Amino acid sequence: MRDHVVVIGDSRVARALARQQARNAVVVHAGLRPIGTGADGEGIVEIPLDSDPETLHRAAGSAEASFVGIDLADDAATVAVLAALVEATRNGARPQIAAHLRDAALRRVVDDNLFAAGIEPRPRLVGTASLAARDAVAAIRPHDLAYWRGQTRLHAVVIGFSTLGHDCFEELVLAGIAGGLDRPQITILDRDPLGVRKRLNRDMPEIEMSADIGVAAFDRLTLTAEDGPLVAAAAIAPLTLIVVALDEAEAVLSVMNSLARMQEGEGQAIAAVLVLTEGQPSLFELAKPAARPRDLGRSFTVRGGIEGDPDLFDLIASRADELAERIHETYRARFGASGPAGVPWAALPETYRRANRRAADHLPAKLWTIGLREPGASADPFAVDPHSDENVIKPCAASTAEDALLRRLSRIEHDRWSAERRLDGWRFGEVRDDRRRIHPKLIGFDDPRFTDEDIEKDADQVRFLFGHVVKAAPDGSVTPLVIGILSAPHPTPGIDVASAAALCGKEDWRPVVIVSGLVDSAECTALASLDRDLTAAGRSWRLVVPEVSRDNREIRAIVEPGDLALLRGFLERPSTLFAPIGGVSEPADLWADPSAPDPHIEAIAAYIAARASAIVDTTEAV
């Protein structure tokens, strides 16, 4: 009977896993530092780590364990311990095994060799940095940040091309393929920019066909300079997100302070900041600049590694791949089991598992593309509200003709697949060669060589996902009802507040988002009136304030105490978001016609008109 768990290693993840497993099983921990006694160490048997792998497994009873987790200080040691355990159990029952390998290429090679050798059950090889990056990017939704900030593309700056930085880079390339966004721009700042370039050229020779990549030197002393890399990156395209993925805690703290100083004192580097660490996130939470947590261009978010997960065994053994496995098994049930991709998930080669993971990770971006921009309360990212399922998802899944929506989604699917292949080192070639990673379809969607049959394959993938993976749920993602409030001229016919409230009543399943720069008393008064109507109807709402500068100070003309109180109340609502959209960067023309429209106000009006389902015109009766 397998009645104990073995954890080998002293990493934060290994120690957290041992503590969690000790609640329900005897744990044998092999490490250089004992986990401790009392509540943390109860049920944990400590053995030394200084023996050779074969002796270590005999001492730990690894062959008789129910689960063995391996996470040593370097990948070579982890592979050695893994290989010894596989060999020791070659002729008998094998425990469930999970091993942490930091190098993604090494993970692929080891897994391919385990698969080729027919090792069952196949050890689960994980990269904790990859899991942390996937989780962080999915949570922060960078394409949504770009949309609400009025940007035409996602532009992310990754500071530090560590393992975490590398894995974030991959996730960001894929996250930027959504909606009507242009292909993403990723700027990498690292102490060894030449080394980064060489690594990209070696591992992803054609990645710049899927994203515009910039690489520059990172130096804490010049990071925030006027001629420094952040200012230079922002000159290429407005910044959406800055990811700090440095290994040294002191350097992370220094960069956090520098970014806060740039944003607050100089109005530079306006972007959400994501601090990603596998160290001690509480350290960075304590040192996090206050900034404006609801400001899409000045907020700081700290995300730690996976050691904070309440059930690491479940995460590593199954939950990390739950959605990918769901897609795979749904596909098998729908189209049958044939070929190397037609086997159950447990026997599936890693290349197909990885493809399913990325398809699963990107499906929410496809739903976002068709307008389902509010994620809802469901824990299932594939769930959509019943109205959207009936009126958008099902018709798209059943479509046999190529309509505009299906073609748009097919284009995004091809771009995603191409980026995925290029991230894995594939390149274009006239004749397919899987061993050399050459594929003839790594071409643009509009390339004449990309045939109607090729487009239909992408359309079939969208139909499959929408028809068999996406499910209706009352708390699924939904298209918000966006109401703009404007006092400036705009091309969209305006309505009054009563009509806006009536529209909200007709579509009561849609969350209400109100967008207004609140630049004058009329806009504040209109919002107060709409608030009263929505509150009386029991409807909650969220406010998004587009800003051409901090607090719209150049254009906000509110001076009366009562109006200022209204404004303050709206801005201080916990759900209010501030969306820096830039505006007009040129200095004002002193000789301009004072009666001409203010270009800053025009920028806000254009922003609102592009996003609102209806616009309350404050010149209409309130």
Secondary structure by P-SEA (a helix, b strand, c coil): cccbbbbccccaaaaaaaaaaaccbbbbbbcccccccccccccbbbbbccccaaaaaaaaccccccbbbbbcccaaaaaaaaaaaaaaaccccccbbbbbbccaaaaaaaaaaaaaaccccccccccaaaaaaaaaaaaaaaaaaaaaacccbbbbbbccccaaaaaaaaaaaaaacccccccbbbbbbcccaaaaaaaaaacccccccccbbbbbbbbcccccccccaaaaaaaaccccbbbbbcccaaaaaaaaaaaaaaacccccccbbbbbbccccaaaaaaaccccccccccbbbbbbbcccccccaaaaaacccaaaaaaaaaaaaaacccccccccccccccaaaaaaaaaaaaaaaaaaaaacccccccccccccccaaaaaccaaaaaacccccaaaaaaaaaaaaaaaaaaaaabbbbcccccccccccccccccccccccaaaaaaaaaaaaaaacccbbbccccccccbbbbbbccccccccccaaaaaaaaaaaccbbbbbbcccccaaaaaaaaaaaaaaaaacccbbbbbbbcccccccccccccaaaaaaaaaaaacccbbbbbccccccccccccccccccaaaaaaaaaaaacccccccccccc
